[in-house]
């Protein structure tokens, strides 16, 4: 598969802290899509299955079929919401288990944090591999060790699958990440303010 340059992540924890409603999450996804984001991951680590499914379906309604929607962690909700794929971490459902649930047609992504995990994912059922954190990040309470741009270059050599760089990526450093071998850059924090304009600017920088 060919990944778009921007892998936008809608992380609900970024909104809950401010007391925002779920409509803000949906509106945010709409703004990202309006700005040109064609791949969006819905990530909710704390919500109930009912809330997650509701959010996921509403996001799909507002962004339309032109956007590839990825569910974080939950293979069951991926299929229930009609999402195009799922992304799993090292401590989530195994890639093999996820593939069993979602079937052969949906997209499967897996997070990796070192070269051993990259090589394992390379021979597994994942369609793409996320690698990081490239830089220091605040999106996780207990992040894995920073791998840096040199680590990303090594990961590029270790797999022929599409590679998503994640962790601390901003407009200031995104170009260097792509130049190091990433097919796509995952972003959370740097898209939060003025998401439409931010997405547009990232896509211009990476064109």
N, CA and C of each residue as an Amber inpcrd file, in Angstrom:
protein
   621
   0.8330000  -1.2000000   0.0000000   0.0000000   0.0000000   0.0000000
   0.8670000   1.2480000   0.0000000   0.3220000   2.3260000  -0.5380000
   1.0190000   3.6100000  -0.5370000   0.3590000   4.5150000   0.4860000
   1.1250000   4.9510000   1.4510000   0.5970000   5.8030000   2.5050000
   0.6860000   7.2770000   2.1220000  -0.2940000   8.0800000   2.5250000
  -0.1570000   9.5260000   2.3560000   0.9370000  10.0450000   3.2750000
   1.4990000  11.1850000   2.9300000   2.6160000  11.7310000   3.7080000
   2.2210000  12.0670000   5.1470000   0.9850000  12.4910000   5.3420000
   0.5180000  12.8590000   6.6790000  -0.3870000  11.7740000   7.2380000
  -0.0250000  11.2870000   8.4140000  -0.8280000  10.3060000   9.1530000
  -1.3360000  11.0510000  10.3840000  -2.5290000  11.5950000  10.2830000
  -3.0830000  12.4160000  11.3670000  -3.7470000  11.5380000  12.4210000
  -3.4800000  11.8280000  13.6790000  -4.0570000  11.0590000  14.7810000
  -4.9790000  11.9560000  15.6100000  -6.2200000  11.5260000  15.7370000
  -7.1770000  12.2000000  16.6100000  -7.1490000  11.4730000  17.9510000
  -6.4340000  12.0470000  18.8950000  -6.2650000  11.4490000  20.2190000
  -7.2290000  12.1390000  21.1810000  -8.2170000  11.3880000  21.6710000
  -9.2510000  12.0060000  22.5040000  -8.7030000  12.5810000  23.8040000
  -7.5670000  12.0880000  24.2710000  -6.9990000  12.6050000  25.5160000
  -6.6190000  14.0770000  25.3870000  -6.3860000  14.5340000  24.1800000
  -6.0390000  15.9360000  23.9640000  -7.2350000  16.8560000  24.1720000
  -8.4390000  16.2940000  24.1550000  -9.6540000  17.0830000  24.2950000
 -10.2880000  16.9210000  25.6650000 -10.1990000  15.7160000  26.2270000
 -10.7930000  15.4460000  27.5360000 -10.2090000  16.3590000  28.6020000
  -8.8860000  16.6010000  28.5100000  -8.2220000  17.4270000  29.5240000
  -8.8110000  18.8290000  29.5830000  -9.3120000  19.2910000  28.4570000
  -9.8740000  20.6360000  28.4330000 -11.3620000  20.6570000  28.6860000
 -11.9340000  19.4900000  28.9700000 -13.3540000  19.4380000  29.2470000
 -14.2310000  19.5500000  28.0230000 -13.6450000  19.3340000  26.8400000
 -14.4090000  19.4720000  25.6060000 -15.3320000  18.2850000  25.3970000
 -16.3730000  18.4880000  24.6360000 -17.3260000  17.4260000  24.3450000
 -16.8340000  16.5840000  23.1820000 -17.5200000  15.4600000  22.9770000
 -17.1590000  14.5860000  21.8710000 -17.3400000  15.2820000  20.5240000
 -18.2560000  16.2540000  20.4670000 -18.4510000  16.9590000  19.2030000
 -17.1790000  17.6600000  18.7720000 -16.3470000  18.0570000  19.7240000
 -15.0840000  18.6950000  19.3870000 -14.1710000  17.7230000  18.6660000
 -14.1450000  16.4680000  19.0950000 -13.3360000  15.4480000  18.4450000
 -13.7900000  15.2680000  17.0050000 -15.0830000  15.2110000  16.7980000
 -15.6290000  15.0360000  15.4570000 -15.3350000  16.2590000  14.5950000
 -15.5260000  17.4420000  15.1540000 -15.2440000  18.6710000  14.4090000
 -13.7700000  18.7670000  14.0480000 -12.9310000  18.3180000  14.9640000
 -11.4860000  18.3320000  14.7180000 -11.1330000  17.4280000  13.5400000
 -11.6980000  16.2390000  13.5130000 -11.4570000  15.3210000  12.3980000
 -11.9340000  15.9280000  11.0850000 -13.0850000  16.6020000  11.1240000
 -13.5990000  17.2540000   9.9200000 -12.6280000  18.3210000   9.4210000
 -12.0890000  19.1070000  10.3320000 -11.1470000  20.1570000   9.9540000
  -9.8700000  19.5740000   9.3530000  -9.3810000  18.4740000   9.9140000
  -8.1960000  17.8160000   9.3490000  -8.4610000  17.3680000   7.9180000
  -9.6240000  16.7610000   7.7100000  -9.9730000  16.3010000   6.3640000
 -10.1130000  17.4690000   5.4010000 -10.7170000  18.5570000   5.8750000
 -10.8550000  19.7470000   5.0380000  -9.4900000  20.3030000   4.6580000
  -8.5190000  20.1440000   5.5470000  -7.1590000  20.6070000   5.2840000
  -6.3520000  19.6810000   4.3980000  -6.9440000  18.5620000   4.0050000
  -6.2540000  17.6750000   3.0750000  -5.7870000  16.3610000   3.6440000
  -6.0060000  16.1250000   4.9350000  -5.6070000  14.8480000   5.5220000
  -6.4740000  13.7330000   4.9430000  -5.8380000  12.7090000   4.3880000
  -6.5790000  11.6090000   3.7690000  -6.4200000  10.3010000   4.5360000
  -5.7190000  10.3520000   5.6530000  -5.6020000   9.1980000   6.5490000
  -5.6700000   9.7150000   7.9770000  -6.6490000   9.2370000   8.7390000
  -6.8550000   9.6930000  10.1150000  -7.0520000   8.4770000  11.0140000
  -6.3190000   8.4590000  12.1190000  -6.4980000   7.4100000  13.1210000
  -7.2950000   7.9710000  14.3020000  -8.3070000   7.2160000  14.7210000
  -9.0640000   7.5620000  15.9210000  -8.4660000   6.7830000  17.0860000
  -8.0080000   7.5250000  18.0810000  -7.3170000   6.9100000  19.2260000
  -7.9990000   7.3330000  20.5260000  -8.5110000   6.3440000  21.2460000
  -9.1890000   6.6140000  22.5110000  -8.7870000   5.5140000  23.4930000
  -7.9000000   5.8430000  24.4160000  -7.3610000   4.8590000  25.3420000
  -8.1950000   4.7030000  26.6060000  -9.1440000   5.5920000  26.8270000
  -9.8630000   5.5670000  28.0970000 -11.3700000   5.4740000  27.9690000
 -11.9130000   5.6790000  26.7900000 -13.3560000   5.7070000  26.6250000
 -13.9820000   4.3300000  26.6310000 -15.2780000   4.3070000  26.8680000
 -16.0220000   3.0570000  26.8040000 -16.1830000   2.6420000  25.3500000
 -16.5040000   1.3680000  25.1430000 -16.7280000   0.8850000  23.7850000
 -17.8790000   1.6400000  23.1250000 -18.8980000   1.9610000  23.9060000
 -20.0480000   2.6840000  23.3650000 -19.6400000   4.0740000  22.8900000
 -18.8520000   4.7740000  23.6920000 -18.3900000   6.1090000  23.3090000
 -17.4980000   6.0500000  22.0860000 -16.5920000   5.0840000  22.0800000
 -15.6690000   4.9510000  20.9570000 -16.4070000   4.6640000  19.6590000
 -17.3730000   3.7820000  19.7200000 -18.1200000   3.4410000  18.5180000
 -18.9330000   4.6300000  18.0250000 -19.5160000   5.3670000  18.9630000
 -20.2880000   6.5560000  18.5970000 -19.4000000   7.5920000  17.9270000
 -18.2630000   7.8810000  18.5420000 -17.3170000   8.8270000  17.9580000
 -16.8750000   8.3750000  16.5780000 -16.5060000   7.1090000  16.4940000
 -15.9660000   6.5730000  15.2400000 -16.9760000   6.7070000  14.1090000
 -18.2140000   6.3870000  14.3870000 -19.2420000   6.4710000  13.3510000
 -19.5140000   7.9180000  12.9490000 -19.5120000   8.8130000  13.9260000
 -19.7550000  10.2250000  13.6190000 -18.6150000  10.8140000  12.8080000
 -17.3850000  10.4120000  13.1390000 -16.2430000  10.8720000  12.3580000
 -16.3580000  10.3950000  10.9160000 -16.7430000   9.1520000  10.7450000
 -16.8870000   8.6120000   9.3860000 -17.9480000   9.3790000   8.6090000
 -19.0140000   9.7540000   9.2800000 -20.0820000  10.5010000   8.6200000
 -19.5920000  11.8490000   8.0960000 -18.7520000  12.5290000   8.8920000
 -18.3750000  13.8940000   8.5130000 -17.1940000  13.9540000   7.5540000
 -16.3170000  12.9540000   7.5560000 -15.1470000  13.0260000   6.6740000
 -15.3910000  12.3450000   5.3330000 -16.3390000  11.4290000   5.2700000
 -16.6620000  10.7850000   4.0050000 -15.7150000   9.6630000   3.6330000
 -15.9830000   9.0670000   2.4950000 -15.2470000   7.8920000   2.0480000
 -13.8640000   8.2150000   1.5070000 -13.5770000   9.4750000   1.2410000
 -12.2750000   9.8400000   0.6800000 -11.1460000   9.7120000   1.6940000
 -11.4870000   9.6740000   2.9730000 -10.4820000   9.5840000   4.0350000
 -10.3730000   8.1430000   4.5300000  -9.1450000   7.6440000   4.6040000
  -8.8910000   6.3230000   5.1740000  -8.9370000   6.4580000   6.6910000
  -9.8540000   5.7550000   7.3220000  -9.9960000   5.8280000   8.7770000
  -9.4380000   4.5600000   9.4220000  -8.5930000   4.7770000  10.4260000
  -7.9400000   3.6970000  11.1470000  -8.3650000   3.7440000  12.6080000
  -8.7640000   2.6110000  13.1420000  -9.1150000   2.5010000  14.5560000
  -7.8880000   2.0520000  15.3400000  -7.6160000   2.7200000  16.4410000
  -6.5130000   2.3110000  17.3060000  -6.9650000   1.1860000  18.2380000
  -6.2160000   0.1190000  18.2740000  -6.3660000  -0.9850000  19.2330000
  -7.5240000  -1.9460000  18.9810000  -8.7290000  -1.4290000  18.7780000
  -9.9310000  -2.2410000  18.8660000 -10.3710000  -2.8080000  17.5070000
 -10.0220000  -4.0660000  17.2720000 -10.3970000  -4.7220000  16.0230000
 -11.9050000  -4.8650000  15.9010000 -12.5660000  -5.1300000  17.0190000
 -14.0200000  -5.3010000  16.9760000 -14.7230000  -4.0020000  16.5920000
 -14.2480000  -2.8800000  17.1280000 -14.8600000  -1.5950000  16.8120000
 -14.4890000  -1.1280000  15.4090000 -13.3430000  -1.5570000  14.9340000
 -12.9400000  -1.2510000  13.5620000 -13.9760000  -1.7890000  12.5880000
 -14.3570000  -3.0290000  12.7790000 -15.3310000  -3.6390000  11.8730000
 -16.7350000  -3.0780000  12.1160000 -17.0850000  -2.8410000  13.3820000
 -18.4200000  -2.3310000  13.6980000 -18.6440000  -0.9340000  13.1300000
 -17.5890000  -0.1100000  13.1180000 -17.7090000   1.2600000  12.6180000
 -17.4890000   1.3500000  11.1130000 -17.0840000   0.2480000  10.4980000
 -16.8310000   0.2620000   9.0700000 -15.5570000   0.9930000   8.7010000
 -14.5620000   0.9690000   9.6020000 -13.2920000   1.6260000   9.3190000
 -12.4610000   0.7860000   8.3540000 -11.5320000   1.4580000   7.6900000
 -10.7280000   0.7840000   6.6770000  -9.5940000  -0.0460000   7.2760000
  -9.2490000   0.2130000   8.5540000  -8.1590000  -0.5370000   9.1330000
  -8.0100000  -0.3410000  10.6180000  -7.0190000  -1.0240000  11.1670000
  -6.7310000  -0.9800000  12.5980000  -5.2400000  -0.8290000  12.8100000
  -4.8870000  -0.1860000  13.9330000  -3.4870000  -0.0720000  14.3270000
  -3.3270000  -0.6530000  15.7240000  -2.3790000  -1.5630000  15.8890000
  -2.1570000  -2.1950000  17.1890000  -0.7450000  -1.9130000  17.6850000
  -0.5950000  -1.8630000  19.0160000   0.6970000  -1.6700000  19.6410000
   1.2810000  -2.9830000  20.1150000   2.4280000  -2.8950000  20.7230000
   3.1210000  -4.0920000  21.1970000   2.3780000  -4.7700000  22.3430000
   1.5740000  -4.0330000  23.0760000   0.8580000  -4.5980000  24.2200000
  -0.6290000  -4.8170000  23.9360000  -1.0190000  -4.6840000  22.6720000
  -2.4210000  -4.8590000  22.2990000  -2.6240000  -6.2450000  21.6930000
  -3.7500000  -6.4450000  21.0710000  -4.0160000  -7.6610000  20.3200000
  -2.8920000  -7.8790000  19.3070000  -2.4200000  -9.1110000  19.1760000
  -1.3190000  -9.3870000  18.2610000  -1.7280000  -9.0860000  16.8240000
  -0.7700000  -8.7800000  15.9500000  -1.1110000  -8.5630000  14.5450000
  -1.8500000  -9.7520000  13.9390000  -1.4270000 -10.9520000  14.3070000
  -2.0980000 -12.1460000  13.7900000  -3.5490000 -12.2150000  14.2680000
  -3.7550000 -11.8960000  15.5480000  -5.1070000 -11.8910000  16.0920000
  -5.9640000 -10.8130000  15.4600000  -5.3660000  -9.6400000  15.2610000
  -6.0980000  -8.5460000  14.6310000  -6.4980000  -8.9080000  13.2080000
  -5.5880000  -9.5260000  12.4810000  -5.8870000  -9.9150000  11.1040000
  -7.0380000 -10.9190000  11.0600000  -7.0780000 -11.8070000  12.0190000
  -8.1620000 -12.7830000  12.0810000  -9.5070000 -12.0980000  12.2330000
  -9.5390000 -11.0410000  13.0570000 -10.7960000 -10.3330000  13.3120000
 -11.2070000  -9.4680000  12.1260000 -10.2610000  -8.7140000  11.5690000
 -10.6270000  -7.7350000  10.5340000 -10.6680000  -8.3290000   9.1340000
 -10.0790000  -9.5040000   8.9540000 -10.0870000 -10.1290000   7.6460000
  -8.9540000  -9.6330000   6.7600000  -8.8700000 -10.1580000   5.5430000
  -7.7340000  -9.8510000   4.6670000  -7.8160000  -8.5050000   3.9640000
  -9.0010000  -7.9240000   3.8600000  -9.1630000  -6.7200000   3.0440000
  -8.8270000  -5.4250000   3.7720000  -8.9810000  -5.4040000   5.0950000
  -8.7180000  -4.1760000   5.8350000  -7.2270000  -3.9670000   6.0830000
  -6.8640000  -2.7240000   6.3300000  -5.4700000  -2.3450000   6.5780000
  -5.0910000  -2.6700000   8.0060000  -3.8800000  -3.1750000   8.1750000
  -3.3560000  -3.4960000   9.5030000  -2.0020000  -2.8280000   9.7010000
  -1.9000000  -2.0110000  10.7530000  -0.6410000  -1.3770000  11.1030000
  -0.1990000  -1.8080000  12.4820000   1.1170000  -1.7840000  12.7210000
   1.6460000  -2.2110000  14.0150000   2.7390000  -1.2380000  14.4710000
   2.7560000  -0.9290000  15.7550000   3.7870000  -0.0690000  16.3310000
   5.0240000  -0.8670000  16.6760000   6.1840000  -0.2780000  16.4120000
   7.4620000  -0.8930000  16.7870000   8.3620000   0.1790000  17.3850000
   9.3060000  -0.2810000  18.2200000  10.1490000   0.6670000  18.9370000
  11.6310000   0.3230000  18.8830000  11.9600000  -0.7840000  18.2370000
  13.3620000  -1.1620000  18.0550000  13.4690000  -2.0350000  16.8120000
  14.6920000  -2.3180000  16.4010000  14.9000000  -3.0460000  15.1450000
  14.3990000  -4.4790000  15.2230000  14.4930000  -5.0970000  16.3680000
  13.9790000  -6.4600000  16.5040000  12.4770000  -6.5050000  16.2270000
  11.7540000  -5.5360000  16.7660000  10.3120000  -5.4790000  16.5330000
  10.0030000  -5.1520000  15.0750000  10.8170000  -4.3070000  14.4580000
  10.6190000  -3.9900000  13.0410000  10.7730000  -5.2430000  12.1920000
  11.8100000  -6.0010000  12.4490000  12.0510000  -7.2250000  11.6630000
  10.9330000  -8.2400000  11.8710000  10.4300000  -8.3230000  13.0910000
   9.3260000  -9.2390000  13.3640000   8.0700000  -8.7930000  12.6080000
   7.8060000  -7.4880000  12.6230000   6.6350000  -6.9640000  11.9200000
   6.7840000  -7.1150000  10.4100000   8.0220000  -7.0760000   9.9380000
   8.2670000  -7.1780000   8.5060000   7.8150000  -8.5230000   7.9350000
   7.9100000  -9.5640000   8.7270000   7.5070000 -10.8920000   8.2460000
   6.0980000 -11.2620000   8.7030000   5.4450000 -10.3780000   9.4190000
   4.0990000 -10.6330000   9.9190000   3.0420000 -10.1200000   8.9590000
   1.7730000 -10.1050000   9.4150000   0.6550000  -9.7440000   8.5430000
   0.3880000  -8.2540000   8.4040000   1.1870000  -7.4010000   9.0550000
   0.9340000  -5.9630000   9.0020000   1.1600000  -5.4160000   7.5940000
   0.3280000  -4.4500000   7.2010000   0.4850000  -3.7790000   5.9100000
   1.4710000  -2.6210000   5.9940000   1.5610000  -1.9930000   7.1740000
   2.5450000  -0.9340000   7.3750000   3.0840000  -1.0290000   8.7920000
   4.2380000  -0.4000000   9.0020000   4.9130000  -0.4500000  10.3030000
   5.1430000   0.9760000  10.7890000   4.7160000   1.2590000  12.0150000
   5.0170000   2.5390000  12.6540000   6.2490000   2.3480000  13.5340000
   7.1380000   3.3350000  13.5210000   8.4010000   3.2230000  14.2620000
   8.6630000   4.5160000  15.0230000   9.0250000   4.3710000  16.3050000
   9.3250000   5.5530000  17.1010000   9.3530000   5.2270000  18.5900000
   9.4580000   6.2340000  19.4470000   9.3830000   7.6470000  19.0920000
  10.6780000   8.1640000  18.4640000  10.5220000   8.9270000  17.3870000
  11.6810000   9.5070000  16.7150000  12.2870000  10.5990000  17.5920000
  11.4390000  11.4290000  18.1510000  11.8580000  12.4960000  19.0630000
  11.0850000  12.3410000  20.3700000  11.4600000  13.1270000  21.3620000
  10.7470000  13.0860000  22.6430000   9.2950000  13.4620000  22.4200000
   8.3900000  12.7650000  23.1040000   6.9660000  12.9960000  22.9230000
   6.2490000  13.0640000  24.2590000   5.1490000  13.8180000  24.2850000
   4.3320000  13.9180000  25.4850000   2.9790000  13.2350000  25.2980000
   2.8060000  12.5170000  24.1870000   1.5060000  11.8950000  23.9260000
   1.3180000  10.5940000  24.6860000   2.3910000  10.0820000  25.3050000
   2.2870000   8.8680000  26.1090000   2.8570000   9.1280000  27.4940000
   2.2270000   8.5270000  28.5120000   2.6990000   8.7350000  29.8820000
   4.0450000   8.0610000  30.1170000   4.2460000   6.8920000  29.5040000
   5.5120000   6.1700000  29.6480000   6.0440000   5.8080000  28.2690000
   6.6180000   6.7940000  27.5720000   7.0730000   6.5400000  26.2060000
   8.2840000   5.6180000  26.1540000   8.4230000   4.9250000  25.0450000
   9.6070000   4.1110000  24.8190000  10.7980000   5.0150000  24.5680000
  12.0350000   4.4750000  24.6600000  13.2260000   5.2880000  24.4250000
  13.2240000   5.9150000  23.0290000  13.6850000   7.1480000  22.9430000
  13.7740000   7.8510000  21.6620000  14.7540000   7.1300000  20.7470000
  14.3430000   6.9200000  19.4920000  15.2000000   6.2020000  18.5370000
  15.9720000   7.1540000  17.6340000  15.4880000   8.3590000  17.4720000
  16.1930000   9.3430000  16.6650000  16.1120000   9.0830000  15.1700000
  16.6030000  10.0560000  14.4070000  16.5830000   9.9510000  12.9470000
  17.4940000   8.8210000  12.4710000  18.6090000   8.6060000  13.1570000
  19.5020000   7.5160000  12.7560000  18.8390000   6.1580000  12.9730000
  18.0850000   6.0380000  14.0500000  17.3340000   4.8080000  14.2740000
  16.3150000   4.5790000  13.1810000  15.6990000   5.6660000  12.7120000
  14.7320000   5.5680000  11.6230000  15.4060000   5.0810000  10.3480000
  16.5940000   5.5850000  10.0720000  17.3150000   5.1240000   8.8770000
  17.5930000   3.6210000   8.9550000  17.9540000   3.1510000  10.1440000
  18.1970000   1.7210000  10.3200000  16.9180000   0.9140000  10.1290000
  15.8020000   1.4550000  10.6250000  14.5240000   0.7790000  10.4520000
  14.1430000   0.7040000   8.9790000  14.4390000   1.7700000   8.2410000
  14.1500000   1.7780000   6.8020000  14.8700000   0.6400000   6.0800000
  16.0980000   0.3740000   6.5040000  16.8750000  -0.6940000   5.8950000
  16.3780000  -2.0790000   6.3060000  15.6440000  -2.1340000   7.4060000
  15.2100000  -3.4220000   7.9520000  13.8720000  -3.9010000   7.4000000
  13.1690000  -3.0400000   6.6650000  11.8610000  -3.4490000   6.1330000
  11.5830000  -2.8060000   4.7920000  10.8540000  -3.5240000   3.9820000
  10.3970000  -2.9760000   2.7220000   8.9630000  -2.5110000   2.7870000
   8.3340000  -2.7110000   3.9460000   6.9500000  -2.2800000   4.1090000
   6.8850000  -0.7680000   4.3210000   5.7390000  -0.1610000   4.0270000
   5.5780000   1.2640000   4.2990000   5.8810000   1.5730000   5.7690000
   6.6070000   2.6700000   5.9950000   7.0880000   3.0000000   7.3350000
   6.5270000   4.3460000   7.7710000   5.8560000   4.3290000   8.9150000
   5.3010000   5.5470000   9.5010000   6.1760000   5.9610000  10.6750000
   6.7090000   7.1540000  10.6280000   7.4950000   7.6810000  11.7430000
   6.5550000   8.3560000  12.7290000   6.7880000   8.1290000  14.0180000
   5.8940000   8.6830000  15.0360000   6.7000000   9.1220000  16.2530000
   6.1860000  10.1300000  16.9380000   6.8060000  10.5690000  18.1850000
   7.5070000  11.9030000  18.0660000   6.8630000  12.9620000  18.5550000
   7.4980000  14.2780000  18.6100000   7.7070000  14.9410000  17.2700000
   6.9820000  14.5070000  16.2540000   7.1820000  15.0700000  14.9190000
   6.3370000  16.3340000  14.7590000   6.9790000  17.3740000  14.2650000
   6.3400000  18.6760000  14.0730000   6.6540000  19.1880000  12.6680000
   6.0700000  20.3210000  12.3300000   6.3860000  20.9260000  11.0390000
   7.8660000  21.2840000  10.9370000   8.4910000  21.5430000  12.0740000
   9.9040000  21.9420000  12.0570000  10.8400000  20.7910000  11.7160000
  10.4380000  19.5650000  12.0280000  11.3560000  18.4380000  11.7930000
  10.8060000  17.3750000  10.8360000   9.5920000  17.5650000  10.3400000
   8.9560000  16.5300000   9.5200000   9.7310000  16.2350000   8.2430000
  10.2780000  17.2670000   7.6070000  11.0080000  17.0520000   6.3630000
  12.2140000  16.1570000   6.5840000  12.9180000  16.3370000   7.6980000
  14.0990000  15.5210000   7.9760000  13.7230000  14.0720000   8.1980000
  12.5270000  13.8470000   8.7340000  12.0620000  12.4840000   8.9860000
  11.7550000  11.7690000   7.6720000  11.1050000  12.4570000   6.7670000
  10.8240000  11.8780000   5.4540000  12.1250000  11.6290000   4.6900000
  13.0620000  12.5640000   4.7890000  14.3380000  12.4030000   4.1120000
  15.1230000  11.2090000   4.6530000  14.8410000  10.8270000   5.9070000
  15.5210000   9.6800000   6.5180000  14.8830000   8.3490000   6.1400000
  13.7650000   8.3900000   5.4140000  13.1910000   7.1440000   4.9270000
  11.7510000   6.8690000   5.2820000  11.1220000   7.7450000   6.0580000
   9.7150000   7.5120000   6.4090000   8.8150000   7.7640000   5.2030000
   7.8550000   6.8860000   5.0090000   6.8630000   7.0890000   3.9580000
   5.7870000   8.0650000   4.4120000   5.5740000   8.1250000   5.7320000
   4.5170000   8.9530000   6.2840000   4.9310000   9.4140000   7.6690000
   4.4080000  10.5610000   8.0980000   4.7090000  11.0650000   9.4340000
   3.4160000  11.1510000  10.2380000   3.4140000  10.5570000  11.4120000
   2.2690000  10.6090000  12.3100000   2.3880000  11.8370000  13.1960000
   1.3170000  12.5850000  13.2940000   1.3420000  13.8130000  14.0830000
   0.0970000  13.9280000  14.9300000   0.3090000  14.4430000  16.1460000
  -0.8070000  14.6960000  17.0620000  -0.7890000  16.1640000  17.4930000
   0.1700000  16.5110000  18.3370000   0.1710000  17.8170000  19.0010000
   0.2800000  18.9850000  18.0290000   1.0730000  18.8350000  16.9740000
   1.3070000  19.9760000  16.0930000   0.1410000  20.2600000  15.1540000
  -0.8940000  19.4340000  15.2390000  -2.0850000  19.6720000  14.4290000
  -3.2380000  20.2560000  15.2410000  -3.0830000  20.3280000  16.5540000
  -4.2060000  20.6710000  17.4200000  -4.7110000  22.0990000  17.2410000
  -3.8030000  23.0270000  17.0290000  -4.1970000  24.4270000  16.8520000
  -4.4610000  24.6740000  15.3640000  -5.6270000  25.1930000  15.0460000
  -6.0160000  25.4610000  13.6530000  -5.7480000  24.2330000  12.7840000
  -6.4600000  23.1280000  13.0410000  -6.1440000  21.8640000  12.3640000
  -6.1960000  21.9150000  10.8450000  -7.1360000  22.6480000  10.2930000
  -7.1970000  22.7040000   8.8300000  -5.9540000  23.3510000   8.2570000
  -5.5910000  24.5190000   8.7890000  -4.4120000  25.2160000   8.2940000
  -3.1370000  24.4270000   8.5880000  -3.1060000  23.7660000   9.7470000
  -1.9170000  22.9850000  10.1080000  -1.7140000  21.8240000   9.1520000
  -2.8040000  21.1150000   8.8410000  -2.7110000  19.9970000   7.9000000
  -2.2630000  20.4860000   6.5240000  -2.8150000  21.5880000   6.0860000
  -2.4260000  22.1490000   4.7900000  -0.9410000  22.4750000   4.7600000
  -0.4440000  23.0630000   5.8460000   0.9650000  23.4500000   5.8870000
   1.8770000  22.2270000   5.8960000   1.5180000  21.2120000   6.6560000
   2.3220000  19.9870000   6.6830000   2.3960000  19.3640000   5.2870000
   1.2770000  19.2900000   4.6180000   1.2410000  18.6880000   3.2930000
   2.0560000  19.5060000   2.2860000   2.0500000  20.8230000   2.4270000
   2.9000000  21.6480000   1.5570000   4.3710000  21.3850000   1.8320000
   4.7240000  21.2620000   3.1030000   6.1190000  21.0270000   3.4720000
   6.6390000  19.6930000   2.9500000   5.7530000  18.6990000   2.8890000
   6.1760000  17.3460000   2.5210000   5.9250000  17.0160000   1.0460000
   5.3880000  17.9720000   0.3190000   5.0780000  17.7110000  -1.0990000
   6.3520000  17.4830000  -1.9120000
